[in-house]
Amino acid sequence: MVDVHTQEQRSRNMSAIRGGNTKPELVIRKALHAAGLRYRLHVKQLPGKPDLVFPQYKAVVFVNGCFWHQHGCHLFKWPTSREDFWKKKITRNVQNDNLFSARLLEQGWRVATLWECALKGRTRRDHDEVIETLKTWIKSSEEIIIIQGI
């Protein structure tokens, strides 16, 4: 089979993918801000540049895309083209996620991971329930929370 995509086309396609300010992240940011919670965005000094940082509560939130972080839900499926590339890339993302979370916990931060499937797809949860769960966790002393689809 002939690969019709040139390296230049691949680069253009990959550059269109955003690492931050994704739609799920914007939805969460808007709701938490409306609830009176103030945060900083993508703090470079913290491991993994968390999507949301709540210094007052010593809490961080990662809003993970199910595909990019190999979540075991219906939104993740291994690509059938360039399998080696994707296997390495996604596996590295998962390893980095684990490393960054461990480093943040060692530094005294609390870590929340909100999976994309909690907000979209056939396993999505009620939007208000997701926001309320996240708000409650941010104000708690609980170290870790994972919010995913049902």
DRENLUMLUM-398483 format. One line per 8 residues: number of its first residue (from 1); for each residue x, y, z of N, C-alpha, C, O. Coordinates in nm, 4 decimals. Atoms other than C-alpha are relative to their C-alpha. Layout:
// DRENLUMLUM-398483
NUM = X Y Z X Y Z X Y Z X Y Z ~ ...;
***
This chain:
// DRENLUMLUM-398483
1 = 0.0849 -0.1182 0.0000 0.0000 0.0000 0.0000 0.0890 0.1240 0.0000 0.1868 0.1303 0.0745 ~ -0.0788 -0.1211 0.0130 0.1355 0.3400 -0.0934 -0.0500 0.1039 0.0986 -0.1699 0.1300 0.1082 ~ 0.0340 -0.1055 -0.0949 0.1457 0.6086 0.1736 -0.0133 0.1308 -0.0772 0.0858 0.1823 -0.1290 ~ 0.0250 -0.1192 0.0804 -0.0129 0.9123 0.0080 0.0317 0.1296 0.0744 0.0349 0.2366 0.0135 ~ -0.0318 -0.1195 -0.0764 0.0735 1.1529 0.2874 0.1502 0.0247 -0.0022 0.2285 -0.0643 0.0309 ~ -0.1408 -0.0363 -0.0072 0.4034 1.3307 0.2548 0.0323 0.0404 0.1429 -0.0577 0.0645 0.2233 ~ -0.0423 -0.0426 -0.1329 0.6067 1.4209 0.5617 -0.0531 0.1399 0.0307 -0.0921 0.1683 0.1439 ~ 0.0496 -0.1362 -0.0186 0.5027 1.7837 0.5106 -0.1479 -0.0007 0.0382 -0.1896 0.0737 0.1270;
9 = 0.1423 0.0091 -0.0329 0.1331 1.6898 0.5145 -0.0193 -0.0523 0.1410 -0.1049 -0.0028 0.2142 ~ 0.0103 0.0540 -0.1360 0.1824 1.4835 0.8308 0.0309 0.1077 0.1021 -0.0390 0.1214 0.2025 ~ -0.0383 -0.1065 -0.0930 0.3568 1.7742 0.9999 -0.1114 0.1029 0.0131 -0.1419 0.1483 0.1234 ~ 0.1108 -0.0952 -0.0037 0.0744 2.0088 0.9048 -0.1163 -0.0559 0.0802 -0.1767 0.0153 0.1605 ~ 0.1113 0.0617 -0.0724 -0.1846 1.7647 1.0360 0.0275 -0.0044 0.1496 -0.0610 0.0255 0.2298 ~ -0.0345 0.0084 -0.1415 -0.0010 1.7150 1.3655 0.0023 0.1384 0.0643 -0.0325 0.1526 0.1816 ~ -0.0085 -0.1341 -0.0580 0.0504 2.0895 1.4124 -0.1380 0.0581 0.0286 -0.1507 0.1527 0.1064 ~ 0.1358 -0.0476 -0.0239 -0.3256 2.1398 1.4032 -0.0565 -0.0522 0.1317 -0.1602 -0.0045 0.1779;
17 = 0.0466 0.0596 -0.1249 -0.3619 1.9314 1.7200 0.0475 0.0860 0.1156 0.1663 0.1154 0.1289 ~ -0.0329 -0.0880 -0.1117 -0.3763 2.1450 2.0302 0.0349 -0.0809 0.1236 -0.0278 -0.1828 0.1524 ~ -0.0376 0.0644 -0.1244 -0.2035 2.0459 2.3506 -0.0741 0.0582 0.1191 -0.0852 -0.0064 0.2233 ~ 0.0728 -0.0657 -0.1076 -0.4004 2.2893 2.5627 -0.1178 0.0747 -0.0570 -0.1339 0.0856 -0.1785 ~ 0.1190 -0.0742 0.0409 -0.7192 2.4894 2.5538 -0.0930 -0.0827 -0.0878 -0.1536 -0.0313 -0.1818 ~ 0.0897 0.0877 0.0744 -0.9123 2.1922 2.4230 -0.1439 0.0290 0.0418 -0.1677 0.0945 0.1433 ~ 0.1412 -0.0250 -0.0302 -1.2913 2.1982 2.4180 -0.0385 -0.0528 0.1394 -0.1017 0.0202 0.2156 ~ 0.0340 0.0467 -0.1348 -1.3276 1.9735 2.7280 0.0632 0.0875 0.1093 0.0011 0.1150 0.2120;
25 = -0.0671 -0.0852 -0.0982 -1.0737 2.1891 2.9116 -0.0723 0.1336 0.0149 -0.0899 0.1821 0.1266 ~ 0.0699 -0.1283 -0.0049 -1.2574 2.5102 2.8213 -0.1338 -0.0112 0.0727 -0.1729 0.0800 0.1457 ~ 0.1279 0.0236 -0.0684 -1.5890 2.3643 2.9427 0.0216 -0.0038 0.1517 -0.0530 0.0581 0.2275 ~ -0.0300 0.0122 -0.1431 -1.4356 2.2758 3.2797 0.0436 0.1351 0.0575 -0.0024 0.1759 0.1642 ~ -0.0479 -0.1305 -0.0471 -1.2566 2.6090 3.3136 -0.1154 0.0970 0.0206 -0.1231 0.1638 0.1237 ~ 0.1123 -0.0930 -0.0075 -1.5732 2.8069 3.2448 -0.0886 -0.0318 0.1209 -0.1282 0.0582 0.1949 ~ 0.0883 0.0395 -0.1104 -1.7804 2.6080 3.4954 0.0650 0.0248 0.1362 -0.0016 0.0719 0.2284 ~ -0.0668 -0.0208 -0.1285 -1.5196 2.6226 3.7738 0.0164 0.1490 0.0301 0.0053 0.1911 0.1452;
33 = -0.0111 -0.1452 -0.0198 -1.4661 2.9949 3.7216 -0.1354 0.0569 0.0433 -0.1421 0.1408 0.1331 ~ 0.1344 -0.0450 -0.0364 -1.8427 3.0509 3.7375 -0.0349 -0.0386 0.1435 -0.1151 0.0281 0.2088 ~ 0.0245 0.0453 -0.1374 -1.8406 2.8579 4.0670 0.0867 0.0757 0.1007 0.0815 0.0488 0.2207 ~ -0.0808 -0.0820 -0.0901 -1.5939 3.1102 4.2081 0.1397 -0.0532 0.0265 0.2133 0.0039 0.1069 ~ -0.1342 0.0559 -0.0194 -1.2828 2.8933 4.1881 0.0971 0.0665 -0.0971 0.0708 0.0752 -0.2171 ~ -0.0997 -0.0669 0.0826 -0.9737 3.0734 4.0622 0.1219 -0.0910 -0.0145 0.1602 -0.1623 0.0783 ~ -0.1079 0.0926 0.0334 -0.6857 2.8944 3.8974 0.1004 0.0671 -0.0902 0.0766 0.1752 -0.1442 ~ -0.1010 -0.0393 0.0974 -0.3714 2.9344 3.6946 0.0026 -0.1077 -0.1067 -0.0324 -0.2228 -0.0808;
41 = -0.0005 0.0929 0.1128 -0.3264 2.7717 3.3543 0.1406 -0.0452 -0.0355 0.2329 0.0361 -0.0406 ~ -0.1208 0.0574 0.0590 -0.0486 2.5401 3.2352 0.1284 0.0546 0.0627 0.2138 0.1086 -0.0077 ~ -0.1154 -0.0532 -0.0718 0.2089 2.6342 3.5001 0.1243 -0.0810 -0.0379 0.1367 -0.1986 -0.0037 ~ -0.1183 0.0679 0.0544 0.5420 2.5505 3.3373 0.0943 -0.0501 0.1077 0.1707 -0.1437 0.0841 ~ -0.0910 0.0406 -0.1072 0.7234 2.5201 3.6693 -0.0421 -0.1308 0.0664 0.0362 -0.1893 0.1414 ~ 0.0478 0.1254 -0.0597 0.5138 2.2178 3.7699 0.0158 -0.1151 -0.0987 0.0007 -0.0960 -0.2193 ~ -0.0140 0.1159 0.0884 0.5738 1.8676 3.6332 -0.1256 -0.0224 -0.0837 -0.2362 -0.0283 -0.0300 ~ 0.1105 0.0298 0.0898 0.3550 1.8030 3.3293 -0.0836 0.1197 -0.0401 -0.1802 0.1035 -0.1147;
49 = 0.0787 -0.1208 0.0285 0.2257 2.1628 3.3069 -0.1502 -0.0281 0.0121 -0.2211 -0.0296 -0.0884 ~ 0.1426 0.0323 -0.0186 -0.1153 2.0802 3.4596 -0.0906 0.1018 -0.0684 -0.0576 0.2200 -0.0779 ~ 0.0949 -0.0870 0.0695 -0.4159 2.2210 3.2740 -0.0528 0.1095 0.0922 -0.0639 0.2253 0.0520 ~ 0.0504 -0.0957 -0.0988 -0.5510 2.3896 3.5870 0.0772 -0.0175 0.1299 0.0991 -0.1298 0.1752 ~ -0.0724 0.0039 -0.1268 -0.3607 2.4787 3.9029 -0.0734 0.0890 0.0995 -0.0999 0.2061 0.0721 ~ 0.0692 -0.0711 -0.1064 -0.5357 2.5823 4.2240 0.0961 0.0142 0.1174 0.0940 -0.0675 0.2095 ~ -0.1019 -0.0146 -0.1054 -0.2527 2.7151 4.4444 -0.0596 0.0058 0.1405 -0.0018 -0.0486 0.2346 ~ 0.0636 -0.0138 -0.1308 -0.4906 2.8000 4.7304 -0.0316 -0.1367 0.0618 -0.0272 -0.1530 0.1837;
57 = 0.0388 0.1331 -0.0462 -0.5924 2.4333 4.7535 0.1099 -0.1033 -0.0220 0.0926 -0.2211 0.0093 ~ -0.1130 0.0891 0.0323 -0.2569 2.2856 4.6454 -0.0510 -0.1184 -0.0834 -0.0207 -0.2344 -0.0553 ~ 0.0627 0.1012 0.0852 -0.4493 2.0993 4.3733 0.0241 0.0330 -0.1470 0.0278 0.1496 -0.1863 ~ -0.0138 -0.0153 0.1448 -0.3952 2.0424 4.0013 -0.0996 -0.0920 -0.0692 -0.1386 -0.1960 -0.0161 ~ 0.0934 0.0790 0.0795 -0.6281 1.9127 3.7323 0.0591 -0.0199 -0.1393 0.1006 0.0753 -0.2054 ~ -0.0343 0.0339 0.1376 -0.5320 1.7336 3.4133 -0.1294 -0.0399 -0.0701 -0.2025 -0.1258 -0.0206 ~ 0.1159 0.0380 0.0811 -0.8061 1.7167 3.1479 0.0579 -0.0804 -0.1165 0.1111 -0.0239 -0.2120 ~ -0.0651 0.0890 0.0961 -0.6944 1.4154 2.9448 -0.0924 -0.0443 -0.1122 -0.2060 -0.0854 -0.0885;
65 = 0.0694 0.0567 0.1146 -0.8062 1.3233 2.5962 0.0178 -0.1511 0.0022 0.1295 -0.2002 0.0186 ~ -0.0052 0.1466 -0.0107 -0.8902 0.9530 2.5930 0.0916 -0.0630 -0.1046 0.1588 -0.1620 -0.0761 ~ -0.0891 0.0549 0.1032 -0.7062 0.8914 2.2646 0.1456 0.0261 0.0353 0.2268 -0.0664 0.0336 ~ -0.1392 -0.0385 -0.0206 -0.3876 1.0788 2.3522 0.0630 -0.0623 0.1223 0.1854 -0.0724 0.1305 ~ -0.0528 0.0531 -0.1251 -0.3544 0.9208 2.6965 -0.0420 -0.1453 0.0234 -0.0353 -0.1952 0.1357 ~ 0.0317 0.1437 0.0013 -0.4709 0.5653 2.6126 -0.0949 -0.0412 0.1119 -0.0656 -0.1321 0.1897 ~ 0.1007 0.0377 -0.0985 -0.7781 0.5531 2.8297 -0.0722 -0.1248 -0.0507 -0.0904 -0.1410 -0.1714 ~ 0.0640 0.1254 0.0380 -0.9545 0.2167 2.8300 -0.1490 0.0129 -0.0246 -0.2267 -0.0702 0.0225;
73 = 0.1419 -0.0215 0.0271 -1.2864 0.3532 2.7057 -0.0264 -0.0083 -0.1502 0.0643 -0.0350 -0.2290 ~ 0.0389 0.0104 0.1410 -1.4755 0.3575 2.3770 0.0616 0.1092 -0.0883 0.0611 0.0967 -0.2107 ~ -0.0603 -0.1073 0.0793 -1.3011 0.6795 2.2695 0.1448 -0.0309 -0.0405 0.2025 0.0397 -0.1232 ~ -0.1368 0.0364 0.0372 -0.9612 0.5069 2.2499 -0.0001 -0.1211 -0.0925 -0.0640 -0.2228 -0.0655 ~ -0.0210 0.1111 0.0928 -0.8677 0.2889 1.9562 0.1368 0.0202 -0.0631 0.1693 0.1301 -0.1080 ~ -0.1317 -0.0111 0.0614 -0.5192 0.2147 1.8283 -0.0154 0.0295 -0.1487 -0.0947 -0.0355 -0.2169 ~ 0.0030 -0.0279 0.1438 -0.4630 0.3689 1.4854 0.0536 -0.1187 -0.0797 0.1394 -0.1931 -0.0322 ~ -0.0438 0.1120 0.0841 -0.4162 0.1219 1.2027 0.1112 0.0396 -0.0961 0.1734 -0.0472 -0.1572;
81 = -0.1117 -0.0431 0.0835 -0.1674 0.3338 1.0089 0.1131 0.0470 0.0907 0.0887 0.0947 0.2015 ~ -0.1182 -0.0425 -0.0745 0.1860 0.4099 1.1276 -0.0035 -0.0515 0.1433 0.0187 0.0230 0.2387 ~ 0.0215 0.0610 -0.1312 0.1327 0.1693 1.4146 0.1166 0.0186 0.0947 0.0952 0.0480 0.2123 ~ -0.1164 -0.0158 -0.0870 0.4895 0.1874 1.5488 0.0097 0.1412 0.0560 0.0354 0.1603 0.1749 ~ -0.0055 -0.1401 -0.0427 0.4841 0.5666 1.5616 -0.1002 0.0257 0.1116 -0.0651 0.0810 0.2158 ~ 0.1057 -0.0280 -0.0973 0.1530 0.5799 1.7484 0.0206 -0.0780 0.1293 -0.0067 -0.0272 0.2381 ~ -0.0240 0.0816 -0.1197 0.2453 0.2983 1.9857 0.1036 0.0693 0.0889 0.0851 0.0806 0.2101 ~ -0.1051 -0.0680 -0.0761 0.5625 0.4815 2.0895 -0.0516 0.1311 0.0598 -0.0293 0.1601 0.1773;
89 = 0.0474 -0.1312 -0.0441 0.3952 0.8210 2.1118 -0.0983 -0.0115 0.1166 -0.0823 0.0552 0.2189 ~ 0.1036 0.0112 -0.1025 0.0936 0.7149 2.3152 0.0542 -0.0673 0.1256 0.0188 -0.0285 0.2370 ~ -0.0618 0.0651 -0.1155 0.2951 0.4819 2.5393 0.0845 0.0995 0.0787 0.0834 0.0988 0.2017 ~ -0.0814 -0.1040 -0.0649 0.5338 0.7705 2.6121 -0.0907 0.0983 0.0750 -0.0566 0.1409 0.1854 ~ 0.0943 -0.0890 -0.0685 0.2356 0.9938 2.6983 -0.0456 -0.0599 0.1334 -0.0505 0.0092 0.2351 ~ 0.0471 0.0680 -0.1217 0.1098 0.7372 2.9515 0.1117 -0.0040 0.1044 0.0875 0.0210 0.2224 ~ -0.1138 0.0026 -0.0931 0.4568 0.6993 3.1056 0.0220 0.1383 0.0616 0.0453 0.1507 0.1818 ~ -0.0167 -0.1364 -0.0506 0.4879 1.0772 3.1344 -0.1110 0.0369 0.0980 -0.0850 0.0998 0.2006;
97 = 0.1122 -0.0266 -0.0914 0.1417 1.1019 3.2929 0.0294 -0.0565 0.1385 0.0123 0.0120 0.2393 ~ -0.0297 0.0666 -0.1274 0.2448 0.8544 3.5630 0.1146 0.0693 0.0725 0.1074 0.0913 0.1934 ~ -0.1156 -0.0673 -0.0579 0.5804 1.0254 3.6206 -0.0376 0.1372 0.0560 0.0005 0.1717 0.1678 ~ 0.0381 -0.1340 -0.0436 0.4304 1.3738 3.6427 -0.0908 -0.0047 0.1223 -0.0744 0.0747 0.2149 ~ 0.0890 0.0121 -0.1162 0.1560 1.2656 3.8821 0.0796 -0.0361 0.1255 0.0568 0.0204 0.2325 ~ -0.0823 0.0410 -0.1148 0.4108 1.0948 4.1088 0.0832 0.1175 0.0513 0.0931 0.1382 0.1722 ~ -0.0813 -0.1155 -0.0411 0.6344 1.4041 4.1109 -0.0853 0.1064 0.0685 -0.0438 0.1648 0.1686 ~ 0.0887 -0.0985 -0.0620 0.3425 1.6338 4.1879 -0.0398 -0.0426 0.1413 -0.0402 0.0388 0.2337;
105 = 0.0367 0.0511 -0.1321 0.2326 1.4121 4.4773 0.1175 0.0122 0.0971 0.0985 0.0481 0.2132 ~ -0.1198 -0.0136 -0.0837 0.5911 1.4081 4.6110 0.0197 0.1447 0.0453 0.0697 0.1693 0.1550 ~ -0.0145 -0.1420 -0.0301 0.5865 1.7893 4.6027 -0.1163 0.0549 0.0827 -0.1227 0.1745 0.1111 ~ 0.1110 -0.0413 -0.0855 0.2680 1.7969 4.8088 -0.1244 0.0487 -0.0727 -0.2165 0.1012 -0.0102 ~ 0.1181 -0.0381 0.0768 0.0224 1.8665 4.5278 -0.0988 -0.1156 -0.0017 -0.0604 -0.2323 0.0064 ~ 0.1052 0.1002 0.0179 -0.3082 1.6847 4.4975 -0.0337 -0.0032 -0.1483 -0.0312 0.1008 -0.2141 ~ 0.0111 0.0169 0.1454 -0.3846 1.5465 4.1498 -0.1359 -0.0560 -0.0397 -0.1787 -0.1606 0.0090 ~ 0.1260 0.0466 0.0590 -0.7134 1.5160 3.9614 0.0233 -0.0273 -0.1477 0.0890 0.0505 -0.2169;
113 = -0.0010 0.0309 0.1423 -0.7434 1.3472 3.6245 -0.1442 -0.0101 -0.0454 -0.2201 -0.0952 0.0010 ~ 0.1341 0.0004 0.0569 -1.0577 1.4239 3.4314 0.0108 -0.0510 -0.1425 0.0752 0.0118 -0.2265 ~ -0.0058 0.0607 0.1326 -1.1037 1.1991 3.1288 -0.1085 0.0577 -0.0901 -0.2198 0.0867 -0.0462 ~ 0.0897 -0.0541 0.1020 -1.2670 1.3262 2.8121 -0.1342 -0.0736 -0.0047 -0.2379 -0.0119 -0.0288 ~ 0.1229 0.0796 0.0088 -1.5223 1.0405 2.8216 -0.1009 0.0342 0.1092 -0.2171 -0.0054 0.1001 ~ 0.0941 -0.0457 -0.1022 -1.6748 1.1932 3.1359 -0.0870 0.1126 -0.0546 -0.1944 0.1405 -0.0013 ~ 0.0695 -0.1165 0.0550 -1.7840 1.4872 2.9189 -0.0639 -0.0244 -0.1355 -0.1517 0.0512 -0.1771 ~ 0.0557 0.0234 0.1334 -1.8602 1.3339 2.5800 -0.0042 -0.1487 -0.0317 0.0590 -0.2303 0.0354;
121 = 0.0117 0.1401 0.0402 -1.9504 1.0126 2.4063 -0.1109 -0.0706 0.0741 -0.1824 -0.0103 0.1542 ~ 0.1131 0.0752 -0.0567 -2.1880 0.7402 2.5102 0.0129 -0.0264 0.1498 -0.0849 -0.0656 0.2134 ~ -0.0170 0.0219 -0.1438 -2.0392 0.7126 2.8619 0.0053 0.1301 0.0795 0.0397 0.1295 0.1976 ~ -0.0106 -0.1290 -0.0692 -2.0573 1.0833 2.9459 -0.0921 0.0038 0.1225 -0.1974 -0.0597 0.1279 ~ 0.0765 -0.0208 -0.1228 -2.1803 1.1846 3.2869 -0.0780 0.1300 -0.0112 -0.0561 0.2096 -0.1025 ~ 0.0714 -0.1262 -0.0085 -2.4192 1.4606 3.3763 0.1030 0.1102 0.0256 0.1855 0.0991 0.1163 ~ -0.0974 -0.1088 -0.0083 -2.2244 1.7850 3.3304 0.0074 0.0588 0.1407 0.1165 0.0789 0.1942 ~ 0.0030 -0.0590 -0.1342 -2.3347 1.9299 3.6648 0.0618 -0.0935 0.1037 0.1272 -0.0483 0.1977;
129 = -0.0578 0.0985 -0.0920 -2.2360 1.6074 3.8428 0.1532 0.0018 -0.0083 0.2216 -0.0041 0.0939 ~ -0.1453 -0.0043 0.0183 -1.8850 1.6216 3.6947 0.0573 0.1247 0.0677 0.1562 0.1163 0.1404 ~ -0.0475 -0.1258 -0.0580 -1.8415 1.9857 3.7967 -0.0091 -0.0045 0.1523 0.0840 0.0370 0.2214 ~ 0.0171 0.0067 -0.1454 -1.9780 1.9249 4.1461 0.1028 -0.0939 0.0631 0.1581 -0.0628 0.1686 ~ -0.1014 0.0939 -0.0490 -1.7481 1.6236 4.1951 0.1365 0.0665 0.0039 0.2098 0.0542 0.1020 ~ -0.1293 -0.0672 0.0088 -1.4490 1.8273 4.0841 0.0098 0.1123 0.1043 0.1120 0.1243 0.1718 ~ 0.0009 -0.1074 -0.0996 -1.5440 2.1285 4.3019 0.0190 -0.0553 0.1412 0.0980 -0.0025 0.2195 ~ -0.0094 0.0609 -0.1328 -1.5882 1.9065 4.6069 0.1415 -0.0510 0.0249 0.1967 -0.0313 0.1332;
137 = -0.1357 0.0527 -0.0147 -1.2523 1.7374 4.5471 0.1009 0.1136 0.0197 0.1875 0.1047 0.1067 ~ -0.0957 -0.1110 -0.0093 -1.0659 2.0671 4.4971 0.0032 0.0555 0.1417 0.1101 0.0880 0.1933 ~ 0.0094 -0.0577 -0.1344 -1.1875 2.1913 4.8359 0.0293 -0.1012 0.1108 0.0372 -0.0642 0.2279 ~ -0.0252 0.1048 -0.0988 -1.1169 1.8583 5.0093 0.1497 -0.0139 0.0272 0.2303 0.0667 -0.0191 ~ -0.1413 0.0303 -0.0236 -0.7907 1.7115 5.1352 0.0399 -0.1308 -0.0693 0.1526 -0.1780 -0.0540 ~ -0.0243 0.1254 0.0706 -0.8181 1.3987 4.9206 0.1126 0.0191 -0.1024 0.1120 0.1164 -0.1778 ~ -0.1183 -0.0156 0.0855 -0.4907 1.3404 4.7301 -0.0275 -0.0166 -0.1484 0.0198 0.0619 -0.2306 ~ 0.0163 0.0367 0.1419 -0.6110 1.1847 4.4063 -0.1476 -0.0235 -0.0294 -0.2221 -0.0772 0.0526;
145 = 0.1330 0.0363 0.0511 -0.9310 1.1670 4.2064 0.0128 -0.0230 -0.1505 0.0863 0.0465 -0.2207 ~ 0.0087 0.0273 0.1430 -1.0010 1.0170 3.8669 -0.1484 0.0051 -0.0362 -0.2298 -0.0680 0.0203 ~ 0.1389 -0.0126 0.0419 -1.3220 1.1215 3.6945 -0.0063 -0.0454 -0.1452 0.0591 0.0116 -0.2326 ~ 0.0122 0.0558 0.1354 -1.4201 0.9171 3.3900 -0.1455 -0.0288 -0.0298 -0.2323 -0.0145 0.0563 ~ 0.1361 0.0320 0.0404 -1.7271 0.8156 3.1972 -0.0555 -0.1185 0.0774 0.0182 -0.1915 0.1436 ~ 0.0649 0.1101 -0.0717 -1.9792 0.5694 3.3368 -0.0029 -0.1254 -0.0841 -0.0539 -0.2283 -0.0397;
***
